[in-house]
């Protein structure tokens, strides 16, 4: 099996204020949990990219920069995952996902980790 280079795209606002370094996406990838079950140990999480802010109008340019910056290192994404902060909570998700799918040129997978809290205050 070929080595996959995985890019996760999430909500810039959530990534900056609530997700604390996107640790759940990274833990999910490292544990091969949720939508990351499809990968093996030779596959790599190469980047976590914010959408650029509402309404996501700069996502295509940001994806192009990932290719520009990472291309010389051989780290161009072969799979793109849409994080739960966009897939489940973003009011602009349909437009964002449409733009990403139209321009990625690789498989776009909706979802990353399975670590959604069931209850906020339950012990």
C-alpha positions in Angstrom: 0.0 0.0 0.0 1.3 3.5 -0.8 2.1 6.0 1.9 -0.8 8.5 2.3 -0.1 12.1 3.2 -3.1 13.4 5.1 -4.3 17.0 5.4 -7.0 17.9 7.9 -9.0 21.1 7.2 -10.8 22.6 10.2 -12.6 25.8 11.3 -10.0 28.6 11.9 -12.1 30.1 14.7 -12.6 26.8 16.5 -8.9 25.9 16.1 -7.8 29.2 17.5 -10.3 29.4 20.4 -11.7 26.0 21.5 -9.8 23.0 20.1 -6.5 23.7 21.8 -4.1 22.8 19.1 -6.5 20.3 17.4 -5.3 17.6 19.7 -8.4 15.4 19.1 -7.7 15.2 15.4 -4.0 14.4 16.1 -4.9 11.8 18.7 -7.5 10.3 16.4 -4.9 10.0 13.7 -2.3 8.5 16.0 -4.8 6.0 17.3 -6.3 5.3 13.9 -9.7 6.0 15.3 -12.9 7.2 13.5 -12.4 8.1 9.9 -8.6 7.6 10.4 -9.1 3.8 10.7 -8.3 3.5 7.0 -4.7 4.4 7.5 -1.7 2.3 8.7 1.6 3.2 10.4 3.3 4.2 7.1 0.7 7.0 6.5 1.4 10.5 7.8 -0.6 13.5 9.1 1.2 16.2 7.2 -0.8 19.3 8.1 -3.8 20.7 9.9 -5.1 23.7 8.0 -7.6 26.3 9.1 -10.3 27.4 6.6 -9.1 31.0 6.8 -12.1 32.3 8.7 -15.8 32.8 7.9 -17.1 32.3 5.3 -14.1 30.3 4.2 -13.5 32.4 1.1 -9.7 31.8 1.2 -9.7 28.0 1.5 -8.7 27.4 -2.1 -5.7 29.8 -1.7 -4.7 28.2 1.6 -4.8 24.7 0.0 -2.6 26.0 -2.8 -0.1 27.4 -0.3 0.1 23.9 1.4 1.1 22.5 -2.0 3.5 25.3 -2.7 5.2 25.1 0.7 5.1 21.3 1.1 5.7 20.2 -2.5 9.4 20.7 -2.5 9.6 18.3 0.5 7.4 15.7 -1.1 4.6 16.3 1.4 1.7 17.1 -0.9 -1.6 15.7 0.5 -3.0 12.6 -1.0 -6.2 12.6 1.2 -8.1 15.5 2.7 -10.2 15.2 5.8 -12.9 17.7 6.9 -12.8 18.1 10.7 -15.9 17.9 12.8 -15.7 21.6 13.6 -16.6 22.2 10.0 -18.6 19.1 9.1 -20.9 19.3 12.2 -20.9 22.9 13.3 -20.0 25.3 10.5 -22.9 27.4 9.0 -20.8 27.6 5.8 -20.0 23.9 5.6 -21.8 23.1 2.4 -20.0 25.9 0.5 -16.6 25.1 2.1 -16.9 21.4 1.4 -18.0 22.1 -2.2 -14.9 24.3 -2.8 -12.5 21.8 -1.2 -13.9 18.9 -3.2 -13.8 20.9 -6.4 -10.1 21.9 -6.0 -8.4 19.2 -3.9 -7.8 16.8 -6.8 -7.7 14.0 -4.2 -10.3 12.1 -2.1 -12.0 14.3 0.4 -13.3 12.5 3.5 -15.9 14.1 5.8 -14.9 13.5 9.4 -11.8 12.7 11.5 -11.9 11.6 15.1 -14.8 10.0 17.0 -14.2 12.0 20.2 -17.4 14.0 20.5 -18.6 14.6 24.1 -22.0 13.1 24.8 -22.6 15.4 27.8 -20.8 18.4 28.9 -21.1 18.1 32.7 -21.6 14.4 33.2 -19.0 12.7 35.3 
